[in-house]
Structures are given as structure tokens and as C-alpha cells.
Amino acid sequence: MFLLVSATCAWLSIFNNCKKRHRAPDLRGETNRKSLEALVRNTGKESLQWGLAAGVYSGLTYGLSEARGVHDWKNIAVAGAITGVALALTTADISHEQIVQCAITGAAISTAANLLTGIF
């Protein structure tokens, strides 16, 4: 579930940022040392973001389940929203609209995935 949340939020932030600037300005299709370094740097950043999303989502769902004493869709929605906010805050250009959009998207996707788990 956290993978869907983080993937959607990452896609939205990439889509919003692509309008403004190139995502990896040093990566221009060249085969040189600068392009390789940019690729490694961007891969490291993406890995950190995925790790952050996984840790935040898993920790929150577990913590909320233990604190409330029940595992339901409300825990999942809150964890998805906070994970979406955390991912939105890792982007270069942070805007209020992007944070709210990622929070809503994270909550919606994680809740839908949780509710559909019993059906399929």
C-alpha cells in the first residue's frame, strides 16, 4: 500500500516539477562522467525518498493500530496522508497545493488499497 501512495505522490510531484524545470539538469543523454555522477546522485535521492515513505507508512499504521486498539481504514487513511505530506516535503519546490494534493492522494490510495484487499 505504501508503494502505491509513494508512487502516486512521486508521479504527481514529477508531473508538477516537469513543467518548471528539467528533473536532472546534468543528465542530458551524454555518456560522460558528469552524467554518471548525476545518475548516481538522483538514484540515491530517490532511494532515500522510498525508504522514508516505507518507514513513515509502516510506523504510522502500526503505531495508530496500537494506540487506538483497532486496525481499520481510519488508521490507513491517516498514515497515507502523513506519508504523502512527507513525500511532498522531500521535493525541491514545495508549495501548499502540492502538499495538500499529496496528502489527499496518499489517504485515498492507501484507504482504497486497504478496502480492496478483502475483495480481491
C-alpha positions as CSV (number, residue, x, y, z in Angstrom):
1,M,0.0,0.0,0.0
2,F,2.7,2.5,0.9
3,L,4.3,1.7,-2.5
4,L,1.1,2.9,-4.2
5,V,1.0,6.0,-2.1
6,S,4.6,6.9,-2.6
7,A,4.4,6.1,-6.4
8,T,1.4,8.3,-6.9
9,C,2.8,11.1,-4.9
10,A,6.2,10.8,-6.6
11,W,4.4,10.8,-10.0
12,L,2.4,13.9,-9.1
13,S,5.5,15.8,-7.9
14,I,7.4,14.8,-11.0
15,F,4.5,15.9,-13.2
16,N,4.3,19.2,-11.4
17,N,8.0,19.8,-11.5
18,C,8.5,18.9,-15.1
19,K,6.6,21.9,-16.2
20,K,9.0,24.2,-14.3
21,R,12.4,22.6,-14.9
22,H,14.3,19.6,-16.0
23,R,14.3,17.0,-13.2
24,A,18.0,16.0,-13.6
25,P,19.7,19.0,-15.2
26,D,23.1,17.3,-15.5
27,L,21.6,14.3,-17.3
28,R,21.3,15.2,-20.9
29,G,21.8,11.8,-22.6
30,E,25.6,12.3,-22.7
31,T,27.9,9.4,-21.9
32,N,30.4,11.1,-19.6
33,R,31.4,11.2,-16.0
34,K,29.1,14.1,-15.2
35,S,26.1,12.3,-16.4
36,L,27.0,9.1,-14.5
37,E,27.5,11.2,-11.3
38,A,24.1,12.8,-11.8
39,L,22.5,9.5,-12.3
40,V,24.0,8.1,-9.1
41,R,23.1,11.2,-7.1
42,N,19.5,11.1,-8.3
43,T,19.2,7.4,-7.7
44,G,20.4,7.9,-4.1
45,K,17.8,10.7,-3.6
46,E,15.0,8.5,-4.9
47,S,16.1,5.6,-2.7
48,L,16.0,7.8,0.3
49,Q,12.5,9.0,-0.6
50,W,11.2,5.4,-1.0
51,G,12.8,4.4,2.3
52,L,11.3,7.4,4.0
53,A,7.9,6.6,2.6
54,A,8.1,2.9,3.7
55,G,9.3,3.8,7.2
56,V,6.7,6.5,7.8
57,Y,3.8,4.5,6.5
58,S,4.7,1.3,8.3
59,G,5.5,3.0,11.5
60,L,2.3,5.1,11.5
61,T,0.0,2.2,10.6
62,Y,1.5,0.1,13.4
63,G,1.6,3.0,15.9
64,L,-2.0,4.0,15.2
65,S,-3.3,0.5,15.4
66,E,-1.6,0.0,18.8
67,A,-2.7,3.4,20.1
68,R,-6.3,3.0,19.1
69,G,-6.5,-0.7,19.7
70,V,-8.1,-1.4,16.3
71,H,-6.8,-1.8,12.8
72,D,-9.3,-0.1,10.4
73,W,-9.4,2.2,7.4
74,K,-9.0,5.3,9.6
75,N,-5.5,4.3,10.6
76,I,-4.7,3.6,7.0
77,A,-6.1,6.9,5.8
78,V,-4.1,9.0,8.4
79,A,-0.9,7.1,7.7
80,G,-1.4,7.5,3.9
81,A,-2.0,11.3,4.3
82,I,1.1,11.8,6.5
83,T,3.2,9.7,4.2
84,G,2.0,11.9,1.3
85,V,3.0,15.0,3.2
86,A,6.4,13.6,4.0
87,L,7.0,12.8,0.3
88,A,5.8,16.2,-0.8
89,L,8.3,17.8,1.6
90,T,11.2,16.0,0.0
91,T,10.7,17.7,-3.4
92,A,12.8,20.7,-4.4
93,D,9.9,23.1,-5.0
94,I,7.4,22.8,-2.1
95,S,4.0,24.5,-2.5
96,H,0.9,24.4,-0.3
97,E,-1.1,23.0,-3.1
98,Q,1.4,20.1,-3.7
99,I,1.4,19.2,0.0
100,V,-2.4,19.1,0.2
101,Q,-2.6,17.2,-3.1
102,C,-0.2,14.6,-1.9
103,A,-1.9,14.2,1.5
104,I,-5.3,13.7,-0.1
105,T,-3.9,11.3,-2.8
106,G,-2.0,9.3,-0.1
107,A,-5.0,8.9,2.1
108,A,-7.3,8.0,-0.9
109,I,-5.0,5.4,-2.4
110,S,-4.0,3.7,0.8
111,T,-7.6,3.5,2.0
112,A,-8.8,2.2,-1.3
113,A,-6.0,-0.4,-1.4
114,N,-6.9,-1.5,2.2
115,L,-10.6,-1.8,1.4
116,L,-10.0,-3.7,-1.8
117,T,-7.7,-6.2,-0.1
118,G,-10.6,-8.1,1.2
119,I,-12.4,-8.2,-2.2
120,F,-9.6,-9.5,-4.4
